[in-house]
Amino acid sequence: MKRTQIELADGRELIYFDERDDAVRDQPDRRDLPPPPPASQLRYDPLTDEWVAVAVHRQTRTFLPPADQCPLCPSRGDRHSEIPAPDYDVVVFENRFPSLSQRVAEEPAEITPFTPVRPGLGRCEVVCFTDDHNASFARLSPGRVRTVLDALADRTTALSALPGVEQVFPFENRGEEIGVTLNHPHGQIYAYPFVTPRTRSLLAAARRHTERTGGNLYADVLAAERVAGDRVVTSNEHWTAYVPAAARWPFEVHVAPHRPVPDIPALDDAERDAFGPLYLDLLRRFDGLFDLPMPYIAAWHQAPVRVDRELGHLHLQLFTVRRAKDKLKYLAGSESGMGVFINDIAPERAAELLRAA
């Protein structure tokens, strides 16, 4: 894989990850762009012990443009996009409308003694999986999935080294039902200046399990699911994809390596090669459930950068809001108000349907 780093017209960083060593990426960004916005504001909620980002500049971000105005397609002719080259394999660049960034303009003023405020220090990046606007991740080749995984490993390592970053979160949103604002196949990476609430909860449970048994909680749960088998959708030598016994979403699958590792950079070559065929098979099963493109979120759970790394176990959480061909799962009163999920489909049935898809 060839890695080429350039600077966009407004100073943001862009990196090409090419599968050919002879790829030339010397095309300049010919746009006239305003400077990137300053970092958002983080406000602490003392009632929940959580940070909330207030990023007002994102209100004007690009929203579902027509295909001929897609900012993630390559630049061709007189049409200049976020990617200056006329083609690409995988490309990663700083988000033009970031929730978090390293561009801190000034320290925000205190709101109340109970609500600390600080700059939204961190970084948000966009990951384009292919230059084909009409493709999807499920239609990529296993080789391209390996390139994407190597790019995510590269970015996880680089972002983890940034000042103030405590957790790196790669993810993909697919489908307007999920809330995507650009239909070109792409994912994102958030580098947070704190450990997220979801990860804190996972780590607290893992810590209690380790103190009680000496084991790794996720590894032990994975082993139990592989023995039970009725919620396993597919597996190979290095990975297992299974529906959690207490799945929150109608169709939710965890894809986990058999060897406990904290993050994507820790995967070895064999594990990286084995991921693509299994994950592509799983995505095609999702699309085959109702014979239509399935909206989903694919979320990589990685250990924090500096703390509790021994408690983590890398895994990908894949889930959809679609519960039937013509029905979506809405987060209504119990889920949104109290955080208590009510699932309409038994996890064992979901696994059975996915195995048959």
Phi, psi and omega per residue, in radians:
M1 nan 2.296 3.113
K2 -1.749 2.293 -3.115
R3 -1.943 2.150 3.136
T4 -2.245 2.163 -3.097
Q5 -1.895 2.303 3.085
I6 -2.311 3.068 3.098
E7 -2.065 2.301 3.096
L8 -1.356 2.994 -3.001
A9 -1.041 -0.500 -3.117
D10 -1.715 0.184 3.077
G11 1.654 -0.091 3.107
R12 -1.252 2.687 -3.102
E13 -1.577 2.467 3.023
L14 -2.337 2.430 -3.113
I15 -2.255 2.197 3.018
Y16 -1.588 2.364 2.999
F17 -2.046 1.790 -3.027
D18 -1.818 2.519 3.112
E19 -1.511 -0.115 3.091
R20 -1.982 2.329 -3.136
D21 -1.250 -0.321 -3.101
D22 -1.676 0.186 3.119
A23 -1.142 2.330 3.125
V24 -1.921 2.137 -3.097
R25 -2.174 1.155 -3.107
D26 -1.949 0.238 -3.138
Q27 -1.281 2.255 3.140
P28 -1.425 2.755 3.030
D29 -1.442 1.960 -3.017
R30 -1.620 0.140 -3.115
R31 -1.417 2.754 3.013
D32 -1.835 1.770 -3.019
L33 -1.974 2.580 3.011
P34 -1.273 2.861 3.112
P35 -1.075 2.639 3.083
P36 -1.079 2.670 -3.133
P37 -1.216 2.730 3.058
P38 -1.230 2.959 -3.127
A39 -1.045 2.597 3.079
S40 -1.195 -3.100 3.118
Q41 -1.933 2.330 3.053
L42 -1.777 2.231 3.116
R43 -2.069 2.304 -3.091
Y44 -1.532 2.267 3.062
D45 -1.691 1.841 -3.080
P46 -1.202 -0.348 -3.112
L47 -1.329 -0.460 -3.132
T48 -2.036 -0.107 -3.081
D49 1.038 0.800 -3.123
E50 -2.367 2.666 3.063
W51 -1.716 2.457 3.102
V52 -2.110 2.282 3.107
A53 -1.567 2.280 3.039
V54 -1.918 1.840 -3.034
A55 -2.148 1.408 -2.997
V56 -1.164 -0.451 -3.125
H57 -1.179 -0.311 -3.126
R58 -1.308 -0.209 3.124
Q59 -1.093 -0.429 -3.096
T60 -1.804 0.267 -3.103
R61 -1.221 2.792 -3.095
T62 -1.037 2.356 -3.055
F63 -2.275 1.901 3.044
L64 0.784 1.057 3.097
P65 -1.260 2.755 3.034
P66 -1.109 2.784 -3.042
A67 -0.991 -0.620 -3.094
D68 -1.339 -0.013 3.069
Q69 -2.138 0.292 -3.095
C70 -1.144 2.191 -3.133
P71 -1.335 -0.109 -3.122
L72 -1.777 -0.095 3.023
C73 -1.335 2.784 3.117
P74 -1.144 2.760 3.050
S75 -1.383 2.267 3.140
R76 -2.508 2.323 -3.128
G77 1.098 -2.256 -3.129
D78 -1.584 0.035 -3.124
R79 -1.708 1.982 -3.077
H80 -1.895 2.225 -3.101
S81 -1.979 -2.896 3.085
E82 -1.210 -0.349 -3.133
I83 -1.926 1.914 -3.057
P84 -1.146 -0.470 -3.064
A85 -1.270 2.706 3.136
P86 -1.382 -0.125 3.084
D87 -2.815 2.867 3.071
Y88 -2.865 2.863 3.037
D89 -1.644 -1.306 3.053
V90 -2.245 2.411 3.134
V91 -2.416 2.506 3.116
V92 -2.235 2.353 3.100
F93 -2.571 2.767 3.084
E94 -1.108 2.335 3.119
N95 -1.092 2.358 3.123
R96 -1.256 -0.396 -3.140
F97 -2.192 1.222 -2.973
P98 -1.415 2.555 2.978
S99 -1.353 -0.489 -3.129
L100 -2.392 2.523 3.096
S101 -2.740 3.004 3.097
Q102 -1.586 0.011 -3.058
R103 -1.621 1.428 -3.107
V104 -1.563 2.058 -3.105
A105 -1.463 -0.842 -3.124
E106 -2.767 2.771 3.089
E107 -1.314 2.224 -3.132
P108 -1.222 2.656 -3.127
A109 -1.383 2.687 3.117
E110 -1.155 2.476 3.107
I111 -1.618 -0.986 3.005
T112 -2.483 2.893 3.096
P113 -1.079 -0.323 -3.119
F114 -1.687 -0.090 -3.059
T115 -2.169 1.399 3.052
P116 -1.030 2.577 3.142
V117 -2.286 2.435 3.086
R118 -2.599 2.847 3.124
P119 -1.130 2.596 3.092
G120 -1.374 1.155 -3.102
L121 -1.263 2.326 3.141
G122 2.782 -2.552 3.121
R123 -2.858 2.522 3.057
C124 -2.216 2.237 -3.119
E125 -2.188 2.701 3.074
V126 -1.877 2.379 3.121
V127 -2.056 1.979 3.105
C128 -1.672 2.149 -3.025
F129 -1.450 -0.382 -3.065
T130 -2.859 2.706 3.071
D131 -1.489 -0.007 3.138
D132 -1.489 1.904 -3.074
H133 -1.071 -0.557 -3.034
N134 -1.652 0.122 -3.140
A135 -1.466 -3.073 3.012
S136 -2.593 2.897 3.136
F137 -1.048 -0.648 -3.104
A138 -1.100 -0.373 -3.116
R139 -1.686 0.061 3.079
L140 -1.258 2.792 3.038
S141 -1.438 2.753 3.046
P142 -0.983 -0.613 3.099
G143 -1.109 -0.676 3.122
R144 -1.209 -0.640 3.088
V145 -1.079 -0.671 3.095
R146 -1.106 -0.682 3.103
T147 -1.113 -0.744 3.096
V148 -1.056 -0.790 -3.128
L149 -1.101 -0.714 3.093
D150 -1.132 -0.651 3.092
A151 -1.141 -0.716 3.110
L152 -1.141 -0.641 3.074
A153 -1.127 -0.776 3.101
D154 -1.004 -0.849 -3.076
R155 -1.246 -0.618 3.092
T156 -1.062 -0.752 3.121
T157 -1.123 -0.797 -3.095
A158 -1.180 -0.765 -3.099
L159 -1.229 -0.565 3.107
S160 -1.112 -0.398 -3.114
A161 -1.540 -0.111 -3.128
L162 -1.256 2.562 3.124
P163 -1.034 2.288 3.020
G164 1.486 -0.134 -3.096
V165 -1.400 2.262 -3.107
E166 -1.981 -0.348 -3.132
Q167 -2.688 2.465 3.131
V168 -2.045 2.209 -3.018
F169 -2.217 1.745 3.005
P170 -1.484 2.493 3.126
F171 -2.772 2.840 3.014
E172 -2.245 2.277 2.927
N173 -1.814 2.252 3.117
R174 -2.241 2.240 3.047
G175 1.802 2.433 3.122
E176 -1.152 -0.431 3.085
E177 -1.122 -0.489 3.102
I178 -1.388 -0.508 -3.128
G179 2.029 0.323 3.124
V180 -1.134 2.579 3.097
T181 -1.916 -0.119 3.054
L182 -2.369 2.239 -3.057
N183 -1.500 -0.203 3.092
H184 -1.068 2.403 -3.124
P185 -1.030 2.009 -3.100
H186 -2.789 2.830 3.018
G187 -2.246 -3.012 3.129
Q188 -2.451 2.875 3.024
I189 -2.346 2.192 3.044
Y190 -1.876 2.294 3.016
A191 -1.921 1.837 -3.031
Y192 -1.543 2.613 3.050
P193 -1.573 0.314 3.094
F194 -2.692 2.901 3.026
V195 -1.468 2.226 -2.995
T196 -1.184 2.730 3.139
P197 -0.981 -0.736 -3.137
R198 -1.062 -0.782 -3.116
T199 -1.208 -0.660 3.087
R200 -1.036 -0.716 3.123
S201 -1.128 -0.778 3.110
L202 -1.078 -0.731 -3.111
L203 -1.200 -0.650 3.127
A204 -1.100 -0.741 3.106
A205 -1.149 -0.720 3.135
A206 -1.116 -0.676 -3.134
R207 -1.141 -0.754 3.117
R208 -1.082 -0.705 3.138
H209 -1.140 -0.740 3.136
T210 -1.130 -0.728 3.134
E211 -1.143 -0.547 -3.100
R212 -1.473 -0.657 -2.992
T213 -2.120 -0.342 -3.060
G214 1.460 -0.025 -3.100
G215 -1.700 3.064 3.046
N216 -1.654 2.079 -3.002
L217 -1.027 -0.872 -3.080
Y218 -1.139 -0.708 3.120
A219 -1.075 -0.685 -3.141
D220 -1.205 -0.706 3.098
V221 -1.126 -0.759 3.121
L222 -1.046 -0.785 3.130
A223 -1.067 -0.707 3.134
A224 -1.155 -0.675 3.115
E225 -1.160 -0.657 3.132
R226 -1.175 -0.606 3.100
V227 -1.245 -0.782 -3.129
A228 -1.104 -0.852 3.002
G229 1.426 -0.439 -3.000
D230 -1.295 -0.258 3.077
R231 -1.886 0.030 3.076
V232 -1.328 2.245 3.127
V233 -1.603 -0.804 3.125
T234 -2.830 2.799 -3.134
S235 -2.781 2.872 2.986
N236 -2.514 -2.848 -3.041
E237 -1.091 -0.536 -2.995
H238 -2.007 -0.296 -3.031
W239 -2.358 2.627 2.971
T240 -2.273 2.385 3.052
A241 -1.951 2.091 -3.076
Y242 -2.458 2.699 3.039
V243 -1.504 2.160 3.131
P244 -1.047 2.529 -3.117
A245 -1.080 -0.490 3.099
A246 -2.004 0.817 -3.117
A247 -1.014 2.425 -3.141
R248 -1.566 -0.528 -3.024
W249 -1.791 2.717 -3.102
P250 -0.903 -0.808 3.066
F251 -2.279 1.869 -3.085
E252 -2.341 2.272 -3.117
V253 -2.310 2.386 2.973
H254 -1.744 2.326 3.068
V255 -1.984 1.973 -2.984
A256 -2.272 2.447 3.022
P257 -1.275 2.558 3.136
H258 -1.188 -0.515 3.126
R259 -1.570 2.163 3.124
P260 -1.144 2.053 3.064
V261 -2.298 2.649 -3.057
P262 -1.357 -0.525 -3.025
D263 -2.761 3.096 -3.087
I264 -1.080 -0.750 3.132
P265 -1.002 -0.403 -3.104
A266 -1.406 -0.167 3.100
L267 -1.210 2.430 3.093
D268 -1.530 3.080 -3.066
D269 -1.042 -0.745 -3.118
A270 -1.098 -0.718 3.128
E271 -1.179 -0.682 3.126
R272 -1.175 -0.705 3.117
D273 -1.153 -0.642 -3.066
A274 -1.345 -0.334 -3.094
F275 -1.167 -0.808 -3.016
G276 -0.983 -0.965 -3.121
P277 -1.008 -0.707 -3.131
L278 -1.198 -0.766 -3.085
Y279 -1.206 -0.683 3.088
L280 -1.093 -0.720 3.084
D281 -1.051 -0.733 -3.124
L282 -1.150 -0.774 3.129
L283 -1.091 -0.659 3.124
R284 -1.207 -0.541 3.024
R285 -1.150 -0.719 3.085
F286 -1.021 -0.831 3.139
D287 -1.147 -0.509 -3.104
G288 -1.411 -0.233 -3.104
L289 -0.991 -0.829 -3.092
F290 -2.132 0.246 3.136
D291 0.969 0.750 3.040
L292 -2.710 2.767 -3.129
P293 -1.061 2.142 -3.065
M294 -1.469 2.198 2.998
P295 -1.266 2.412 -3.119
Y296 -2.704 2.895 2.919
I297 -2.097 2.271 3.055
A298 -2.000 1.944 -2.979
A299 -2.071 2.083 3.101
W300 -1.474 2.089 3.072
H301 -1.650 1.929 3.130
Q302 -2.013 2.696 3.086
A303 -1.151 2.644 3.059
P304 -1.022 2.863 -3.062
V305 -1.223 -0.719 -2.952
R306 -2.071 -0.367 -3.029
V307 -2.185 2.614 2.978
D308 0.960 0.538 -3.114
R309 -1.159 -0.501 3.137
E310 -1.232 -0.271 -3.139
L311 -1.566 -0.279 -3.049
G312 -1.404 2.802 3.031
H313 -2.587 1.868 -3.121
L314 -0.881 2.349 2.971
H315 -2.787 2.729 3.095
L316 -1.837 2.198 3.087
Q317 -1.773 2.043 3.142
L318 -1.970 2.162 3.139
F319 -2.609 2.766 -3.113
T320 -2.247 2.705 3.051
V321 -1.587 -0.067 -3.134
R322 -1.502 2.152 3.136
R323 -1.872 -0.239 3.064
A324 -2.743 2.982 -3.078
K325 -0.981 -0.614 -3.081
D326 -2.102 0.371 -3.096
K327 -2.382 2.451 3.052
L328 -1.944 2.693 3.038
K329 -1.582 1.930 3.103
Y330 -1.652 2.461 3.055
L331 -1.445 1.665 -3.060
A332 -1.654 -2.588 -2.963
G333 -0.969 -0.907 -3.064
S334 -1.154 -0.786 -3.104
E335 -1.231 -0.877 -3.065
S336 -1.337 -0.658 -3.073
G337 -1.440 -0.671 -3.041
M338 -2.053 -0.165 -3.117
G339 1.296 0.311 3.123
V340 -1.807 1.957 -3.085
F341 -1.436 2.501 3.037
I342 -2.165 1.982 -3.042
N343 -1.683 2.326 -3.113
D344 -1.488 -0.194 -3.073
I345 -2.212 2.241 3.102
A346 -1.103 2.358 -3.134
P347 -0.944 -0.646 3.129
E348 -1.132 -0.660 3.101
R349 -1.214 -0.690 3.109
A350 -1.057 -0.757 3.120
A351 -1.131 -0.685 3.120
E352 -1.094 -0.740 -3.139
L353 -1.169 -0.681 3.135
L354 -1.208 -0.656 3.086
R355 -1.112 -0.580 -3.102
A356 -1.479 -0.286 -3.046
A357 -1.164 nan nan
